[in-house]
C-alpha cells in the first residue's frame, strides 16, 4: 500500500515539474529595451536653414560706354579709396579693311569730291545771278528817278536781288556741307593709326572710379578686351557692413517677425554667432528643390549682434547655417523624440510600469532636433522606452538594457 502511494506521489511530482517546464518554455520572455526618463529642461522651436553672408550695399560697376577696356590693375581683396581709378576704357581700334571695303571708301571719297565741285559750280552760278540782279536794281533806280519805269518794276528788281542773295547763301551753305562730307570720306578712307599707349592723354579715355571706400569683392572682367556698354566689370563693397540672407519656406516665414533672435553656426569658426532678424521680404519667389519640387520661398535678412571682431573673418557670399529661434522654454517637460510615434491620429509612447510596457497617449508641444515638449500624458521621472521595436506591445514584459536620461 505504501509503495502504491509513493508511486502516485512520484507521478504527480513529475507531472508538476513537466507543467512548470512547459510554462517556462512558453511564457513571454522580457524584451530588452533602452529606457529614458522624462525630465525638465530647455527646449527651443527652431527653423534650421542654410544661408549666406553678403555685403549690404554691393556696388556693381559696369562699363558706361562701348570701347576697349584696358587690363584691370585691381584684384579681388584689394582695398580702394573713394574716387580711386579702377579701370579705363579707350576707343576701340577700327576693324580690318578688305579690298571691297577699301574700294567702297575710295568711291565714297570720289563721290564727295564730285559733290564739292558741283557745289562750287552752283555757288558760281548763284554769284553771277546775284551780280546781275544787283546791276538790274541799280539801272531800275536810275530810270525810276526820271519816271521812265513804274514803281512796280523797281519793287520787282529789289525783290529779285533779295532772292538771288538768298540763293547765293544757300549755294555757299551747300558747298560747306559738301566740303564736310569730303573731309569725312577722306578720314574714313585713311588708314588707321596704330594705338600708342605712351601718347595717351586723359581726354581720350573714360576713367571708371570707385564710388566708395571699400574692398574689391569680385573682378568680373579682368583682361583687356572690347566691351559693350553695361558690361559688368567689378563688384565693390564694405566688408565691415555684412548681413545674412536666408530663404525660407513661405509657411515658415509667416510666423517670423523682425527682432527675433537667431544663431549662426557652421561658419568655420568656434561657437555660434548671435544674430537678429532685420527684415522679411514682402514678396516670395519660386524655387525648385533638390527633389524637383517647386517651393514658394521668402528671403529673410539678419544682422550680426555680437562684437564685430568675432565675425570679421567672414566675407561676401560665405555659406553658414542659420537657426532662427521661434520660441524658447526653460522648464519644459522633455521626452526623447525616439520614444514618440504616431498611432492613428495620436502621439503615443511606451511608458514602463511594473516591468511592462504601457501604451500611453501624450500631447506634445514644441519639437526640437532631439526632444519634444510634453504638455499632457506623462509626469517627470516617468521611464519611457526609446526606439521601441516591433516586439513591443501594450503589456509586453521588458527588461532594461540601460537607464539613460535626456
C-alpha positions in Angstrom: 0.0 0.0 0.0 2.8 2.4 0.9 4.6 1.6 -2.4 1.4 2.4 -4.3 1.1 5.9 -2.7 4.8 6.5 -3.3 4.4 5.7 -6.9 1.4 8.0 -7.3 3.2 10.8 -5.5 6.2 10.4 -7.8 3.9 10.6 -10.9 2.2 13.7 -9.6 5.5 15.4 -8.8 6.7 14.5 -12.3 3.6 16.0 -13.8 4.0 19.2 -11.8 7.6 19.5 -12.9 6.7 18.9 -16.6 4.0 21.6 -16.3 6.4 24.0 -14.8 8.9 23.4 -17.6 6.3 23.8 -20.3 5.2 27.1 -18.7 8.7 28.3 -18.5 9.2 27.4 -22.2 6.0 29.1 -23.5 5.8 32.1 -21.2 6.7 35.5 -22.8 10.3 36.5 -22.4 11.1 40.0 -21.3 12.3 42.2 -24.2 15.5 44.1 -23.6 14.9 47.8 -24.2 16.6 51.2 -23.8 14.9 53.4 -21.3 15.0 57.2 -20.8 13.3 59.2 -18.0 11.1 62.2 -18.5 12.9 65.3 -17.2 12.7 69.1 -17.3 15.0 71.2 -19.4 15.4 73.9 -22.0 13.8 73.4 -25.5 13.7 75.7 -28.5 11.5 75.8 -31.5 14.0 76.4 -34.3 13.9 76.9 -38.0 17.1 75.5 -39.5 18.2 76.5 -43.0 21.4 77.2 -44.9 22.1 80.8 -45.7 24.9 83.1 -46.9 26.6 86.2 -45.8 26.7 89.2 -48.1 27.7 92.9 -48.1 24.6 95.0 -47.5 25.4 97.5 -50.3 27.3 96.0 -53.2 28.2 98.3 -56.0 28.1 96.5 -59.3 30.3 98.7 -61.6 29.8 98.3 -65.3 31.1 99.9 -68.5 29.4 103.2 -69.1 30.3 103.2 -72.9 31.4 100.7 -75.5 35.1 100.6 -76.2 38.3 98.8 -75.5 38.8 98.1 -71.8 42.4 98.2 -70.6 43.6 95.4 -68.3 42.4 96.0 -64.8 45.2 96.5 -62.2 43.0 95.8 -59.1 42.4 92.3 -57.8 39.7 90.7 -55.6 40.6 91.6 -52.0 42.3 95.0 -52.8 41.2 97.9 -50.7 40.3 101.0 -52.7 39.6 104.6 -51.8 36.6 106.7 -52.9 37.3 108.1 -56.3 40.3 105.7 -57.0 40.5 104.6 -60.6 39.5 101.0 -61.2 39.6 100.8 -65.0 39.9 102.8 -68.1 38.1 102.5 -71.5 39.5 103.9 -74.7 38.1 104.0 -78.2 38.1 100.6 -79.9 40.6 100.1 -82.8 38.9 100.3 -86.2 38.2 97.0 -87.9 40.5 95.5 -90.6 39.5 96.5 -94.1 39.2 94.1 -97.0 39.6 95.0 -100.7 35.8 95.6 -101.2 35.7 98.0 -98.2 38.7 99.9 -99.4 37.1 100.3 -102.9 33.8 101.4 -101.4 35.6 104.0 -99.3 37.6 105.3 -102.3 34.4 105.6 -104.3 32.7 107.5 -101.5 35.6 109.9 -101.4 35.4 110.4 -105.2 31.7 111.0 -104.9 32.2 113.5 -102.2 34.9 115.3 -104.3 32.5 115.5 -107.2 29.8 116.8 -104.9 32.2 119.6 -103.8 32.8 120.5 -107.5 29.1 120.6 -108.1 28.5 122.8 -105.1 31.3 125.2 -106.3 29.6 125.5 -109.7 26.3 126.2 -108.0 28.0 128.9 -106.0 29.5 130.5 -109.1 26.1 130.3 -110.8 24.3 131.9 -107.8 27.0 134.6 -107.6 26.7 135.5 -111.2 22.9 135.7 -110.9 23.2 137.9 -107.8 25.6 140.3 -109.6 23.2 140.6 -112.5 20.3 141.3 -110.2 22.3 144.0 -108.4 23.1 145.7 -111.7 19.4 145.5 -112.8 18.4 147.1 -109.5 20.9 149.9 -110.0 19.5 150.6 -113.5 15.9 150.4 -112.3 16.6 153.0 -109.6 18.2 155.4 -112.2 15.2 155.0 -114.5 12.7 155.4 -111.7 14.1 158.8 -110.8 13.1 160.1 -114.3 9.8 158.3 -114.1 10.7 156.2 -117.1 9.5 152.9 -115.4 6.7 152.4 -113.0 7.3 151.9 -109.3 6.2 148.3 -109.5 9.2 147.4 -111.7 11.5 149.0 -109.2 10.0 146.9 -106.4 10.3 143.8 -108.6 14.0 144.4 -109.1 14.6 144.9 -105.4 12.8 141.6 -104.6 14.7 139.8 -107.4 18.0 140.9 -105.7 16.9 139.6 -102.3 16.0 136.2 -103.9 19.4 136.0 -105.6 21.2 136.8 -102.3 19.3 134.0 -100.6 20.1 131.6 -103.4 23.8 132.5 -103.1 23.7 131.9 -99.4 22.0 128.6 -100.0 24.7 127.6 -102.5 27.5 128.6 -100.2 26.0 126.6 -97.3 25.6 123.6 -99.7 29.3 124.0 -100.6 30.3 124.0 -97.0 28.2 120.8 -96.4 29.7 119.1 -99.4 33.2 120.0 -98.1 32.4 118.4 -94.7 31.2 115.3 -96.5 34.5 115.2 -98.4 36.5 115.6 -95.1 34.5 112.7 -93.6 35.1 110.5 -96.6 38.8 111.2 -96.5 39.0 110.3 -92.8 37.2 107.0 -93.4 39.5 106.2 -96.3 42.7 107.0 -94.4 44.5 104.0 -92.8 44.0 103.6 -89.1 46.8 104.9 -86.9 48.5 102.3 -84.6 47.5 103.0 -81.0 50.3 104.2 -78.8 49.6 103.9 -75.1 52.6 106.2 -74.3 51.0 109.0 -76.2 47.6 108.5 -74.5 46.0 111.6 -73.0 43.4 111.7 -70.3 40.9 113.3 -72.6 40.8 110.3 -74.9 39.6 107.7 -72.3 36.8 107.2 -69.8 38.1 106.5 -66.3 35.9 104.3 -64.1 36.4 105.1 -60.4 35.2 103.5 -57.1 32.1 105.2 -55.7 33.0 104.2 -52.1 35.9 103.4 -49.9 35.9 99.6 -49.5 37.2 96.4 -51.0 37.1 94.8 -54.4 34.8 91.8 -54.0 34.9 90.4 -57.5 36.7 91.2 -60.7 34.2 90.2 -63.4 36.2 91.3 -66.5 39.9 91.3 -65.9 41.8 91.1 -69.3 42.0 93.8 -71.9 39.1 93.4 -74.4 36.4 95.2 -76.3 33.3 95.6 -74.2 29.8 96.8 -74.7 28.1 99.5 -72.6 26.7 97.8 -69.5 29.3 95.0 -69.4 29.9 94.1 -65.6 33.5 94.9 -64.6 34.0 95.0 -60.8 32.0 94.5 -57.6 33.0 96.8 -54.7 31.6 96.8 -51.1 32.5 97.3 -47.5 33.1 94.0 -45.6 32.6 95.8 -42.3 28.9 96.0 -43.2 27.8 92.3 -43.5 24.4 90.8 -43.3 23.0 87.2 -43.6 20.4 86.2 -46.2 18.5 83.0 -45.9 15.5 81.9 -48.0 12.8 80.1 -46.0 9.6 78.3 -46.9 6.8 80.9 -47.0 4.8 78.8 -44.5 7.8 79.1 -42.0 8.3 82.8 -42.7 4.7 83.7 -41.8 5.4 83.0 -38.1 8.5 85.2 -38.0 8.9 88.9 -37.3 11.7 91.4 -37.1 13.6 91.3 -33.8 13.6 87.5 -33.4 16.9 86.1 -32.3 19.0 83.5 -34.2 22.2 81.6 -34.1 24.8 81.4 -36.9 26.5 78.1 -36.9 28.8 76.1 -39.2 30.5 79.3 -40.3 34.1 77.9 -39.9 34.9 79.5 -36.6 34.4 78.5 -32.9 31.0 78.7 -31.3 27.8 80.2 -32.6 27.4 83.9 -33.6 24.3 85.7 -32.3 22.1 87.5 -34.9 18.7 89.1 -35.2 16.1 89.3 -37.9 16.1 92.8 -39.6 13.7 92.3 -42.5 11.4 89.8 -44.0 10.8 90.4 -47.7 7.1 91.1 -48.6 7.3 89.1 -51.8 8.3 85.5 -52.3 9.7 83.6 -55.2 9.5 80.1 -56.7 12.5 77.8 -56.2 12.9 74.2 -57.3 14.2 71.9 -54.6 16.8 69.1 -55.0 13.8 66.7 -55.3 12.4 68.7 -58.2 9.5 70.2 -56.2 8.5 73.8 -56.7 8.6 75.7 -53.4 7.5 79.2 -52.5 10.3 80.8 -50.6 10.9 84.2 -48.9 14.2 86.0 -48.3 14.9 86.8 -44.6 17.7 89.2 -43.7 19.5 89.1 -40.4 22.2 91.3 -38.7 25.0 90.2 -36.5 24.5 91.3 -32.9 27.8 90.2 -31.4 31.1 92.1 -31.5 32.5 92.7 -35.0 35.8 91.0 -34.0 34.0 87.6 -33.7 32.8 87.5 -37.3 35.4 89.7 -39.0 36.9 86.7 -40.9 33.7 86.2 -42.8 33.4 87.6 -46.3 30.9 88.1 -49.1 28.8 85.0 -50.2 30.1 82.8 -47.4 27.9 79.8 -46.6 26.5 79.5 -43.0 23.8 77.7 -41.1 21.0 79.9 -39.7 18.9 78.7 -36.8 16.1 81.1 -36.0 14.5 80.7 -32.6 10.7 81.0 -32.8 10.1 80.0 -29.2 12.1 79.0 -26.1 11.1 77.3 -22.8 13.4 76.8 -19.9 11.4 74.4 -17.7 9.6 72.2 -20.2 8.9 68.5 -19.6 11.0 66.7 -22.2 10.7 63.4 -23.9 13.2 62.0 -26.4 12.0 62.0 -30.0 13.0 58.4 -30.3 10.2 57.5 -27.8 7.4 59.3 -29.7 5.5 57.7 -32.5 2.1 58.0 -34.2 -0.8 55.6 -33.6 -3.8 56.7 -35.6 -4.2 60.4 -35.1 -2.5 60.4 -31.7 1.1 60.7 -30.4 1.9 57.9 -28.0 4.9 56.5 -26.1 5.6 53.2 -24.3 6.0 54.0 -20.6 7.3 51.4 -18.2 5.1 50.3 -15.3 5.8 47.3 -13.1 8.2 45.8 -15.6 5.8 46.0 -18.5 5.3 48.4 -21.5 2.2 50.5 -21.2 0.9 52.4 -24.3 0.4 56.0 -23.2 -1.1 58.8 -25.3 0.7 62.1 -24.9 0.1 65.7 -26.1 3.4 67.2 -27.5 4.2 70.9 -27.7 7.5 72.2 -29.1 9.7 69.9 -31.1 13.5 70.3 -31.2 16.1 68.2 -33.0 16.3 65.6 -30.2 13.4 66.2 -27.8 9.8 67.2 -27.7 7.9 69.1 -25.0 5.2 67.1 -23.2 2.1 69.1 -22.4 -0.1 66.2 -21.1 0.1 62.4 -20.5 3.4 62.0 -18.7 5.0 63.1 -15.4 8.6 63.9 -14.5 10.9 60.9 -14.0 8.5 58.5 -15.8 10.6 55.9 -17.7 9.8 55.6 -21.4 11.1 53.1 -24.0 13.4 54.7 -26.6 13.1 53.3 -30.2 10.7 50.5 -29.4 10.9 47.6 -31.8 8.1 45.5 -33.4 8.2 43.0 -30.5 6.9 45.7 -28.0 3.1 45.7 -27.4 0.9 47.1 -24.7 1.6 44.9 -21.7 4.8 43.3 -23.0 7.3 42.4 -20.3 10.5 44.4 -20.6 14.0 44.5 -19.1 16.3 47.5 -19.0 19.3 47.4 -21.3 20.4 50.6 -19.7 19.0 53.7 -18.0 19.7 57.0 -19.8 18.5 60.5 -19.1 17.8 63.1 -21.8 
